[in-house]
């Protein structure tokens, strides 16, 4: 039997109880396992925020069914929204709503993610804070756990 990404199939696994499975767990091919990381680079579109966003900003990351606290470790570049390959400013001190930025994010617990170009369903996410969606993003590089 097969299923598509994003589906919620009901399956039975030998030796694993239902209580052992939590949101954010990913079932994958054992010969091509999903990337597991605590840090990744991404392209973020800042949607709404009451002020500027700097490195060190923390919020809640929503990727697939996983919900984790995330920290923006570095702001690498502000890019043109219409032409993301065009860098407008390297290593900005802050970003404002409406800007698109390349950033490095980190989480405390390892999560399953993939580069958006390779696996779109596992490579997009939202960042929320105080009940509002602050940013939407796609993963451009995964820094696997060594």
VOKOL-826710 format. One record per residue: residue in three letters; x, y, z of N, C-alpha, C in turn. Coordinates in steps of 0.02 Angstrom, whole numbers, padded with zeros to 5 digits, always signed. Layout:
ALAXYZXYZXYZ/...
//
This chain:
UNK+00042-00059+00000+00000+00000+00000+00044+00062+00000/UNK+00020+00116-00030+00057+00178-00032+00012+00235-00008/UNK+00044+00290+00009+00008+00350+00030+00047+00411+00006/UNK+00015+00467+00005+00046+00529-00018+00070+00571+00041/UNK+00120+00615+00030+00142+00661+00084+00082+00702+00108/UNK+00078+00711+00172+00024+00751+00202-00036+00709+00221/UNK-00037+00646+00200-00093+00602+00217-00087+00581+00290/UNK-00143+00559+00318-00143+00534+00386-00169+00462+00387/UNK-00126+00415+00365-00148+00345+00363-00149+00315+00433/UNK-00189+00264+00442-00189+00227+00506-00154+00161+00491/UNK-00098+00149+00526-00058+00089+00515-00041+00056+00581/UNK-00021-00006+00577+00002-00042+00636+00076-00059+00626/UNK+00116-00047+00678+00187-00063+00676+00203-00112+00732/UNK+00237-00165+00715+00255-00215+00765+00303-00186+00815/UNK+00290-00198+00880+00335-00176+00933+00328-00103+00952/UNK+00280-00067+00922+00271+00004+00939+00199+00015+00960/UNK+00191+00044+01018+00124+00058+01045+00102+00128+01023/UNK+00037+00139+01022+00009+00204+01002+00034+00260+01047/UNK+00046+00245+01111+00069+00295+01159+00141+00318+01144/UNK+00179+00278+01105+00248+00295+01088+00252+00346+01032/UNK+00197+00358+00997+00196+00404+00940+00170+00471+00962/UNK+00205+00525+00942+00185+00593+00960+00182+00637+00897/UNK+00147+00693+00901+00146+00739+00843+00217+00760+00824/UNK+00229+00762+00759+00296+00780+00735+00336+00720+00713/UNK+00316+00659+00735+00351+00599+00712+00337+00589+00638/UNK+00386+00563+00602+00380+00555+00529+00396+00483+00512/UNK+00353+00452+00473+00364+00385+00447+00398+00392+00379/UNK+00456+00359+00370+00492+00367+00307+00524+00301+00286/UNK+00551+00301+00226+00585+00244+00197+00649+00231+00237/UNK+00659+00171+00263+00720+00158+00303+00785+00164+00262/UNK+00780+00159+00196+00839+00165+00154+00852+00237+00132/UNK+00805+00281+00144+00813+00352+00130+00779+00391+00186/UNK+00809+00389+00245+00777+00422+00303+00772+00498+00296/UNK+00724+00526+00328+00713+00598+00330+00770+00633+00366/UNK+00788+00693+00346+00840+00731+00380+00815+00751+00449/UNK+00859+00746+00498+00844+00766+00567+00893+00821+00585/UNK+00866+00877+00608+00910+00934+00622+00885+00976+00680/UNK+00933+01013+00709+00917+01063+00760+00928+01133+00732/UNK+00958+01136+00672+00974+01201+00642+00966+01196+00566/UNK+00938+01249+00536+00929+01251+00463+00926+01323+00439/UNK+00943+01332+00375+00939+01397+00343+00873+01400+00305/UNK+00844+01459+00300+00779+01465+00268+00770+01533+00237/UNK+00719+01537+00194+00697+01601+00166+00632+01617+00201/UNK+00630+01673+00236+00573+01693+00277+00540+01756+00249/UNK+00475+01754+00242+00437+01814+00226+00407+01839+00291/UNK+00428+01898+00314+00401+01926+00376+00333+01955+00361/UNK+00281+01928+00392+00212+01948+00377+00189+02005+00421/UNK+00186+01992+00486+00164+02046+00531+00200+02038+00598/UNK+00220+02095+00624+00252+02097+00689+00249+02170+00713/UNK+00241+02179+00778+00232+02247+00803+00294+02290+00799/UNK+00353+02257+00792+00415+02296+00786+00464+02259+00742/UNK+00527+02275+00746+00578+02242+00706+00595+02173+00735/UNK+00625+02131+00694+00648+02065+00716+00723+02062+00709/UNK+00757+02041+00762+00830+02037+00763+00852+01965+00776/UNK+00916+01951+00767+00944+01886+00787+00931+01878+00862/UNK+00913+01818+00882+00897+01805+00952+00822+01804+00965/UNK+00782+01825+00916+00709+01825+00922+00685+01753+00928/UNK+00641+01740+00975+00613+01672+00982+00537+01674+00974/UNK+00511+01620+00946+00439+01613+00933+00423+01539+00930/UNK+00365+01522+00901+00344+01453+00895+00345+01433+00821/UNK+00380+01378+00806+00385+01352+00739+00332+01298+00729/UNK+00295+01303+00673+00246+01252+00654+00269+01222+00589/UNK+00293+01160+00591+00316+01125+00531+00283+01056+00531/UNK+00244+01040+00480+00200+00982+00477+00155+00984+00540/UNK+00155+00930+00579+00115+00929+00640+00158+00945+00701/UNK+00221+00961+00690+00268+00974+00744+00264+01048+00766/UNK+00266+01059+00831+00265+01127+00859+00324+01132+00907/UNK+00371+01176+00892+00432+01183+00933+00449+01257+00941/UNK+00482+01273+00996+00508+01341+01004+00569+01348+00958/UNK+00573+01406+00924+00626+01418+00876+00660+01485+00892/UNK+00725+01488+00877+00763+01550+00886+00796+01568+00820/UNK+00790+01632+00801+00826+01655+00742+00898+01668+00764/UNK+00943+01625+00743+01014+01630+00763+01050+01685+00725/UNK+01039+01689+00659+01074+01738+00618+01028+01762+00563/UNK+01033+01826+00547+01001+01854+00488+01057+01858+00436/UNK+01053+01817+00384+01107+01812+00336+01103+01863+00279/UNK+01041+01877+00256+01034+01925+00201+00961+01944+00191/UNK+00950+02006+00171+00883+02028+00149+00884+02018+00073/UNK+00831+01986+00047+00828+01972-00025+00767+02005-00056/UNK+00768+02013-00121+00712+02042-00158+00656+01990-00159/UNK+00595+02011-00141+00537+01966-00140+00524+01935-00208/UNK+00530+01974-00260+00514+01951-00328+00571+01912-00360/UNK+00632+01923-00337+00690+01887-00364+00733+01866-00304/UNK+00715+01811-00270+00750+01791-00208+00825+01781-00215/UNK+00850+01772-00277+00923+01764-00286+00959+01831-00280/UNK+00922+01886-00283+00951+01953-00279+00957+01975-00206/UNK+01019+01981-00183+01032+02002-00114+01031+02078-00111/UNK+00989+02106-00067+00985+02178-00059+01032+02203-00004/UNK+01042+02161+00048+01085+02181+00104+01111+02118+00138/UNK+01176+02114+00149+01206+02057+00184+01208+02071+00259/UNK+01197+02020+00299+01200+02022+00373+01164+02083+00402/UNK+01098+02090+00390+01062+02147+00418+01058+02141+00494/UNK+01053+02197+00528+01046+02197+00601+00974+02180+00621/UNK+00926+02197+00578+00855+02183+00592+00816+02179+00527/UNK+00755+02152+00531+00709+02151+00474+00641+02176+00497/UNK+00601+02201+00448+00535+02229+00463+00482+02189+00425/UNK+00419+02196+00446+00365+02163+00409+00366+02183+00335/UNK+00354+02134+00292+00354+02146+00220+00420+02127+00188/UNK+00473+02118+00227+00538+02100+00199+00546+02024+00195/UNK+00588+02003+00148+00605+01932+00141+00679+01925+00161/UNK+00693+01877+00204+00760+01870+00231+00783+01797+00228/UNK+00848+01788+00218+00878+01722+00226+00905+01721+00297/UNK+00885+01670+00336+00903+01667+00406+00923+01597+00426/UNK+00959+01591+00481+00976+01527+00512+00934+01520+00575/UNK+00895+01466+00580+00852+01454+00636+00876+01393+00675/UNK+00861+01391+00740+00878+01332+00780+00821+01314+00827/UNK+00816+01250+00842+00766+01224+00889+00802+01184+00942/UNK+00770+01174+01000+00801+01136+01055+00803+01061+01040/UNK+00746+01034+01017+00740+00963+01004+00749+00950+00929/UNK+00780+00894+00910+00786+00878+00839+00717+00871+00806/UNK+00710+00896+00745+00648+00890+00708+00663+00863+00638/UNK+00612+00832+00608+00618+00805+00540+00599+00859+00490/UNK+00647+00879+00449+00635+00930+00397+00675+00912+00335/UNK+00656+00941+00278+00691+00931+00215+00697+00998+00179/UNK+00741+01002+00132+00748+01062+00090+00685+01066+00046/UNK+00656+01126+00042+00593+01136+00006+00597+01112-00066/UNK+00652+01125-00101+00658+01106-00172+00658+01030-00181/UNK+00681+00993-00130+00683+00920-00135+00618+00887-00112/UNK+00584+00917-00063+00524+00886-00035+00480+00942-00006/UNK+00440+00975-00048+00402+01035-00026+00360+01025+00036/UNK+00328+00967+00044+00284+00957+00102+00323+00957+00168/UNK+00387+00939+00166+00427+00938+00227+00473+00999+00233/UNK+00466+01046+00186+00512+01102+00185+00480+01170+00194/UNK+00415+01171+00212+00383+01237+00224+00358+01239+00296/UNK+00355+01301+00323+00336+01309+00393+00308+01378+00406/UNK+00281+01387+00465+00256+01452+00488+00289+01467+00556/UNK+00297+01531+00569+00321+01552+00636+00266+01595+00665/UNK+00245+01577+00726+00191+01613+00759+00215+01640+00827/UNK+00185+01695+00847+00201+01726+00911+00140+01764+00935/UNK+00122+01755+00997+00065+01790+01028+00002+01781+00987/UNK-00009+01720+00961-00070+01704+00925-00073+01730+00853/UNK-00019+01760+00828-00018+01786+00759+00037+01752+00719/UNK+00025+01744+00654+00075+01717+00609+00124+01774+00592/UNK+00185+01767+00616+00237+01818+00608+00273+01810+00541/UNK+00284+01746+00520+00322+01734+00459+00304+01667+00429/UNK+00313+01662+00363+00306+01599+00327+00373+01587+00294/UNK+00394+01524+00292+00459+01511+00264+00466+01444+00229/UNK+00521+01439+00191+00541+01376+00160+00614+01363+00178/UNK+00629+01300+00186+00696+01279+00206+00741+01275+00145/UNK+00799+01308+00149+00846+01308+00093+00907+01263+00106/UNK+00923+01252+00170+00981+01209+00187+00970+01179+00255/UNK+00982+01114+00262+00975+01080+00327+01045+01067+00353/UNK+01056+01083+00417+01120+01068+00450+01109+01005+00492/UNK+01124+00945+00464+01109+00883+00500+01147+00878+00566/UNK+01118+00841+00612+01150+00829+00676+01209+00783+00665/UNK+01268+00802+00690+01329+00762+00679+01328+00699+00720/
//
